[in-house]
């Protein structure tokens, strides 16, 4: 087990009956990985939208149930369409996340297997147990078509188990947790029982603004737009946050601001409401928009914006 994926100070000292381990969630862009992570953790910690490549970082989410602590790692969708500096960073994150885990959840849409799915599957170490998560089962109209599809999938990879499911079904999520538990080693928990993520509030603030940005601008705004936190202050039960939305063109800036600033105001309002719900406190959020042409092709700027 790779030590650099654990919290500092964690030891292997066993606690009788306890189980704990790393579970990587992988798949092509926009297949439902973040929705699945949020369902498994029981709270929203990874942002979602219809836009591919919404997840850009390795998000760790924890769920402790009974004697078992599940440590889930959500990853960006593996990107093959564009080779810019941002996408190279995202792909590096995917490869690193699946290198040394106890279990892999390979997420595909039930009944489907595309060349993009195949490229992700090729990254997986055959020595690590992998579950085939046939997600979005609720979208399959003829359940009888699933059996022959599962047979072809078994021929592609020696999956430990098949799990047809919908991440929106609490019953399916609970069943998946029970399956995952069997693959985790007996060892002491790495986190406190009530911890849900290893990401900071500052990071979560940027992510929530980015989610609302993508959801409210639709497909017109390139996915390379990002969010930088300029100020994050905590005053008791109040968080004061100033953030900048970075876009690549002047036309994109106008798109984000909207008529008389209405679009930017809505992005800020919805992000603030989401953060207040997440943290159970008041949030004061200020947003600006700046143009930084070509940032996604600039290795140094990609790193300066917080990407690995």
N, C-alpha and C positions, 0 to 999 in steps of 0.2 A: 504493500500500500504506500503510495507516494505521500511523504510527510508534508510537502508544501501546500497541499490542498486542505490541511486541517488547521483549526485555530491554534495559535501559539500556546505552548505549554501542555498540549494534550498528550497523554501517555497511553500506553496499551494496557494499563492495569485493569484486569477484568473485574467486573462486578457480577456476582452470581445472578444469572437469569437475564441480564441486560444484553440487548443487541443494538448494533449501530453500524451504519455503513453508507458509502457514497453511491448514489444512483444518478447516472447521467441521462438526461432527456434529449434525444437528438432526432433530427429529421430535416427535410427540405424547408425552405421558407414558407411561412403562412400555412402550416399544416395543423396548428393548434397546440404547439408545445407550451406556450406561456399560459394558455387557458387551462391546460392539464396541470401545470405546476401550481397555479392558484387554487385549483380544486383539491389537489393533494395536500397542500399546506393548510387549506381552510380559510385563507384570506388573500386578498389581492396584493402580491408583492412584485409581480412581473407584468409589465404593461402589454396591452393587446390592441390590435387594430387590423383592418382588412389589408393594410399595406404590407407587402412582403418586406422582410428585414427590419421589422419593428424592434425586435430584441437585438441589442448590439453588444451586450456584456455577458459574462458568465454570472448568472444570478443564482445564489444558493438559498434554498428555502428548506426549513426544518419542520418536521411534524413528529411529535412525540406522542405515542399511544401505547398504553400499557407498559411493558418492559422494553419496547422497541423505539429507537429514534431513527427516523428516516431522514437522510440528508440529500436532498434533491439538487441537481445542478442543471438549470435551464441554459441552453446554448443558443447562439444565433443560428438561423438557417444557413446551411452551407451554400455559398454563393459562387456560381460559375459563369454568370453572364458578363460581369465586368471585373477587370483586374486592377482596379485602382487601389490606392494605399489603404483606404478604409476597408474594402472588402478583403484584402490580404490580411489585415488585422483581425477581422471577424472570423475568417477561416482558420487562422492560427489559434483563436480561442476555442473553436470547435474541436480541433485535433488535440489540443492540450487537455480539454475536459474529459475526453474519452480514453485517455492514455492508461490510467490506473484507477479504475473504479471497481466496485463490487458487482454492479449490475448496470446494464444499459436498457433503456426503454426506447426502442426504435419506433417512432410515430409515423404512421402513414394514414391516408384516408382509406377507410374500409372499401375494399373492392378495386383499389387503384394502385398502380406501381409505374412510375414515370422514370425517364432517364435521370431526372434530378434526384429521385429516391435512390436510384441505383448508385449514384455517385456518393451519397452519404453512406449507404450500406457498405461500400468498398472501403470506407475508412475504419470500420469496426474490427477490433481484435477478436478473432474467432475463439480465443481462449477465455474471453469474458462472457459470462452468461448474458444473453440478450432476449428480452421479451418483445414480441411483435405486437405493438399496440395498434389495433385496427380501429382508429378513432372515427368519430362522426358516423357511427353505425346508424344513428337516427336518420341519416340522409339516404340510406340504402333502402330502396323500395321493395326489392325482391331478395329476401334473406337467403333463399335457396342458392343464389349466385355466390354466396360467401364461401361455401365449402370447397368448390373447385379452385377458387382464388387462393384460399389458404394452402391448398396442396401445392400450387405453383410457387408460393412464397417459401414453403419448407424446402423446396428444391434449390432455392437461391441462397439459403443460409440455414444453418442448424440452430434455429431458434429454440430456446429452452421451453417456452410456452407461447401460445397464441392468446391474446386478450382482446376479443372484439368488444367495443365499449363506446360510450359517449361521455366525454368529460363533463357534460351537463347533468349526468345522472349520478346522484349521491350514492345510490346502490352500487353502480359500476365502479365508482372511485373507491369505495370501501372494499370491494372485492379485489381491486388491483393492489391496494395496500396489503391485504392478506397474502397475496401471491408474492409481492416483493419481500415481505418479511422473511420468507424461507431462505432467501439468498444472502441475507446479511449475517456477518460473523458475530459471535458472542464476544462483546467487548464493552467497555464503559462508554457512556454517552459523551459526545464531544461538546455539547451545548446544554445550557439550562433548559428545563422542560418547557418553559414558556417562551423561549426565543423562536422567532419565525423566519428571520433572515439575518445574514451577516453584513448586509449593506447598510450604509449610514443613512440618516435622515436627509442629509444634503444630496446624496445620490438619488434617493427616492423622489425628492422634489424635482430634480431635473427630468427624471423619467416620466413623472406624471404630467409635466408640462409638455413633454415631447409626445406623449400619447394623445393629449387633447389637440395638439398641433396637427398630427396626422389624421385624427378622426374628423376634424372640422374643416380641413382643407382638401380632403379626398385625394384622388389620384393626380391632381394637377401639380401638387408640390413634390419635387424630387425627394426620395428617401434620404438623400445626403444631408438634408437640413438637420441641425442638432441644437442642443440647449446647453448653455454654460451658466453655472451658478456664480454670480458675482459677490453676493453677500448672503450669509446665513447666520442669523443671531437668535438666541433663545432668551426670552425674558419671562421666566416662570412658565405659565401656560400659554404663552404667545410665541409664535415663530415669525420673525421678520425675514423675508426672502426677496432678493433682487436677482433676476435672471435675464439672460440675453438669448434670444432665438437667433441662430446664425443660419443665413441662407446664402446661396451662391450668386444670385442675380437680383438686380433692382426690381424686376418684374415680380419675383418671388416675394420680395419685401412688401410690395403693395397687396399681394394676395393674402399675406398673413395678417396685415393690419386691417384690411377690409374697408368698406365704405364708412367714413367718419370714425374709424377705429373700432367698429363694432365687432369684427372678427377677433381681433387681439383681446378685446375686453371679454369676449365669451370664452376664449381659450384660458385666460387668467381666472375667470370665475369658476369654470368647471374644474380646473386643476386645484384651485384653492379648496373647493368643496370636497374633492376627493382626498386631499391631504388632511383636512380637518377630521374627516371620517376615519382615516387610517391612524392618526396620532391622538385623536380625542382631545383636541385643543384648538385654539383660535390661530388662524394663519393670515398674515398680511403679505400679499404677493404683488410685486411690481415686475412688469415685463417690458423689455425693449427688443427691437429687431435691428440686426446689423448685417451688412453684406460682406462676405469674405470669399471672393471668387476663387474657385479651384482648391478649396481646403481639403476636399476628400482625396485629391491626388498628391497631396503634400505630406510626406511621411512625418516630418517634424511637427506640422500642425495637427495631424491626426493624433500624435502622442500628446501634444499639449492640451488637446481637448479631452483627454482622459481615456483614450483607447490604447490597448496594450500593443 
